[in-house]
Each structure stands twice: as structure tokens, then as C-alpha cells.
């Protein structure tokens, strides 16, 4: 297995630093606790599951607040959209002038880096690791969710003109000297940089944003 030791800007970025400054972080909201639901939490008792759900709610509230502070009424956030034919949900969809963003957040701790398994002449696709945890499955899940949202919009006359982007937000990871990165067509970064990306200028005006959000809300209900 080959570990290229890179984040977004190449080697030499194995030193932690505070999250880069950018958009103001909202205040008055509780700090998220823990890493959210995981396999251990599912095996635990009712108390642990309740704590896990509360942590997930805190995490989502902070992400929503960050987006709303950055974008105001130009950003519409849809939570917990049901996937057709499944009990699973899409955690968060943000609709903004820059397009549609399918967002997931994780609380993993550690340095963000990529690995390329396999021999030097036959390297596999890159994997996302945070510390010692392999987070590649989160990228694959987001890719499938983007396909679902894309299919929802393709049924409209203007659907092909709207971009749909997968975003993995790592709220407690270490980034060294790196910025955000893109792995397997998924944007990977931290909350404030995510908000700046979602709220960047785009081709849609406010009525268009509202219409796109209405279609997604109707076809992917909560």
C-alpha cells in the first residue's frame, strides 16, 4: 500500500494548525459532541443512541447556521430527504445560486490525507483517511446521493443546467498546511470553507433557487 502523505497541496503538511479563518462562525449554538452515529453507537444501549442522535442534531444545526449566516435568504437548506425505495436519507441538501450541494458532515479527528493502495504500476483509486480511519465509504455514499438528486432534477426542462456537487465536511479534522481537496468527485473541506463555496456567485437568481428547492422538496420529501 502506498501512502502519499498528501492533503490538498502535496507533501510536507503533517503539522496541525487551527482551522483557517474565513466567514464568521455563528455563535450561541452548542458545540457538537462526539463523532455522531457509528457502529459502536448502534450496538450500545438506548442512552448511547439518544446521545448520538443529539450530537448529530447539534452538528446539523451548526452547519445550517453557518450556511444561513453566509448566504442569508439566497441559500435554502433541506434536511433528511428520504431516498426512494430505502429507509436511508440524504442528510442535507443546500440550494444556492451556485447550484445544488449534497452535504454530509463527520467529526473524525486526525490529519486528512490520501492513500493509493496497490503496486506502484497498478495503483487503485485514492482513498480518504482522517488519522487512522478510512473514510472512503463516505465519499462513495455521497456519490450515490448525488446521482439520486441529479435524477430528480433531470426530469425538469432546466435540470441539466443545474450543477450538483457532493461535499464532505470534516468538522474536527486537522488540515496541516492544506486547503480543501476533491477526491472521487467529492469536495472535502471544513465548515466555513464549505459555506464560502456554497454561497459563491452563480447563475441562478433567487426565484430560480426557490424553484429548484421546491422541486427537490416535492420529489424527495422529508
C-alpha angles and dihedrals in degrees: 000000000000120000108195091189092220134139117178102312105038136262128342097053101114098119120096123230134171117283109280115262121247131118115025112267113234117250134209095052124113119258111253113252125217130338097297125239115351138156093276091050091052090053092049128088130273093275093057092046091051091051090048093052090048091052090050090051092050091050093050093046091054093049092048091048091049091053094045093050090050100041108021114190091348091076122065117192122203118193132203101001112189117240110228113254093010141083089225123101138207104245100214138355120188121196116199140151088272092058141266120322125197105205134193126174131207132187097210115149125218142059117319112234142142133239131200110204121204139049120320092255095043107039118174122227114290120274126213116231130181109194104315095335121103106221097176092112089065089058092050092049091051090050091056091047091052089055090054093050091044091053089050092056096040088071090069128078092243099036097107090058094060117085119221116203130188115221129189111195115201105198101184105023126119117243103185108199093332134111127210119310139199120230124176090351091305121121110226122194146107131292103266094043088047090054091050091052095047093046097047117121116281145167098269124088123209096271089051091049090052093048093050090048091049092053093049092045090052098045097037104037124189 
